[in-house]
Amino acid sequence: MNPATKPTHAEQPAAHLRLVSDRAGGATPGIKLSGVSKTYRSRDGDVPSLRPLDFTINDGEFFVVVGPSGCGKSTLLKMISGLLPPTTGEVLVDGEVVTRPHGNVGIVFQNALLLPWRNILSNAMLPIDMKRLARDKYLARAKALLKLVGLEGFEKKLPWQLSGGMQQRASICRALVHDPKIMLMDEPFGALDAMTRERMNVELMRIQRETGKTVLLITHSIPEAVFLADRVLVMTERPGAIAAIYDVPMPRPRSLETMSDPVFTELVQRIRKHFFTQGSLD
Ligand SMILES: Nc1ncnc2c1ncn2[C@@H]1O[C@H](COP(=O)(O)OP(=O)(O)OP(=O)(O)O)[C@@H](O)[C@H]1O
């Protein structure tokens, strides 16, 4: 095994990431989960979805979660966003316990979920309107974000006039418009064709580099996970637990050629081995 692709302990970030965390100072930055578990109570009985999880995501890190269907990935994301309370344990964002939905996150789902009657700029401005923030303060930011994702000139178009990939780019702007520290992405490119998906991956890495956001992304695709991530968390079947966390020791910026790097190939194979018996990932 290439020593560079050995799994690391959850609490040991890559060296370059540790530097970022150290510089931040003050309250513990990033996202920290301590003993976070979830059991859904339903009429048919309890559904244990996540075993107690302990891990940290560093400020500015690109952190990707892969795992079999139903292992609790979306549940994890909802608990970090504050949309869902954990059954046990605590989620901390910048040292503060999350007890309700908070403004530190922007969320991107599998489908763009744009409002069909609002034009692209108005859709990007939706969080500002919902939070009743000053529109004029954020309008320039929304336009700049649309430009950043290549949608300049499409501000007045309605969602149906854009391709699926363009709509998803608009939804990324919507997630970033209120300048959250963290972007939570649940299978954001699952509905796109393979070529658009690859382009969106490159685009997302560029946006993350330019905005410095912390990204937590969920995917079923192991190559996508390795291509994007600083670290990949591999989950077990439900109730989900941490099977391993891998550092991805490949330099940035990355391009599609990165996928022919032997480190990339070896890491994809190593992670795939976790799922040999399940066959439930790409
Ligand atoms: N509101 C709920 N009530 C009861 N069980 C639920 C509820 N929401 C989710 N579950 C169950 O919890 C488990 C984890 O669900 P979750 O959606 O987090 O998984 P996932 O890993 O995101 O799945 P997928 O990859 O298929 O999207 C599943 O078995 C699901 O059926």
The ligand as an SDF file (V2000), in Angstrom:
LIG
                    3D

 31 33  0  0  0  0  0  0  0  0999 V2000
  -38.1060   10.6250    9.3800 N   0  0  0  0  0  0  0  0  0  0  0  0
  -37.6770    9.3640    9.4230 C   0  0  0  0  0  0  0  0  0  0  0  0
  -38.3440    8.4350   10.1520 N   0  0  0  0  0  0  0  0  0  0  0  0
  -37.9280    7.1580   10.2280 C   0  0  0  0  0  0  0  0  0  0  0  0
  -36.8150    6.6930    9.6000 N   0  0  0  0  0  0  0  0  0  0  0  0
  -36.1260    7.5760    8.8640 C   0  0  0  0  0  0  0  0  0  0  0  0
  -36.5110    8.9510    8.7250 C   0  0  0  0  0  0  0  0  0  0  0  0
  -35.6090    9.5830    7.9200 N   0  0  0  0  0  0  0  0  0  0  0  0
  -34.7070    8.6450    7.5740 C   0  0  0  0  0  0  0  0  0  0  0  0
  -35.0090    7.4550    8.1280 N   0  0  0  0  0  0  0  0  0  0  0  0
  -34.2580    6.2150    8.0050 C   0  0  0  0  0  0  0  0  0  0  0  0
  -32.9500    6.4540    8.5030 O   0  0  0  0  0  0  0  0  0  0  0  0
  -31.9780    5.8130    7.6840 C   0  0  0  0  0  0  0  0  0  0  0  0
  -30.9720    6.8240    7.2110 C   0  0  0  0  0  0  0  0  0  0  0  0
  -31.6030    7.7200    6.2980 O   0  0  0  0  0  0  0  0  0  0  0  0
  -30.7710    8.7970    5.4580 P   0  0  0  0  0  0  0  0  0  0  0  0
  -31.7190    9.4620    4.5370 O   0  0  0  0  0  0  0  0  0  0  0  0
  -30.0170    9.6390    6.4090 O   0  0  0  0  0  0  0  0  0  0  0  0
  -29.7590    7.8510    4.6790 O   0  0  0  0  0  0  0  0  0  0  0  0
  -28.7630    8.1970    3.4510 P   0  0  0  0  0  0  0  0  0  0  0  0
  -27.4810    7.5450    3.7740 O   0  0  0  0  0  0  0  0  0  0  0  0
  -28.7650    9.6550    3.1930 O   0  0  0  0  0  0  0  0  0  0  0  0
  -29.5120    7.4220    2.2720 O   0  0  0  0  0  0  0  0  0  0  0  0
  -29.3710    7.6140    0.6600 P   0  0  0  0  0  0  0  0  0  0  0  0
  -27.9380    7.4290    0.3220 O   0  0  0  0  0  0  0  0  0  0  0  0
  -30.2240    6.5300    0.1170 O   0  0  0  0  0  0  0  0  0  0  0  0
  -29.8930    8.9980    0.3510 O   0  0  0  0  0  0  0  0  0  0  0  0
  -32.7410    5.1230    6.5600 C   0  0  0  0  0  0  0  0  0  0  0  0
  -32.8840    3.7770    6.8770 O   0  0  0  0  0  0  0  0  0  0  0  0
  -34.0800    5.8170    6.5450 C   0  0  0  0  0  0  0  0  0  0  0  0
  -35.0980    4.9570    6.1340 O   0  0  0  0  0  0  0  0  0  0  0  0
  1  2  1  0
  2  3  1  0
  2  7  2  0
  3  4  2  0
  4  5  1  0
  5  6  2  0
  6  7  1  0
  6 10  1  0
  7  8  1  0
  8  9  2  0
  9 10  1  0
 10 11  1  0
 11 12  1  0
 11 30  1  0
 12 13  1  0
 13 14  1  0
 13 28  1  0
 14 15  1  0
 15 16  1  0
 16 17  2  0
 16 18  1  0
 16 19  1  0
 19 20  1  0
 20 21  2  0
 20 22  1  0
 20 23  1  0
 23 24  1  0
 24 25  2  0
 24 26  1  0
 24 27  1  0
 28 29  1  0
 28 30  1  0
 30 31  1  0
M  END
$$$$
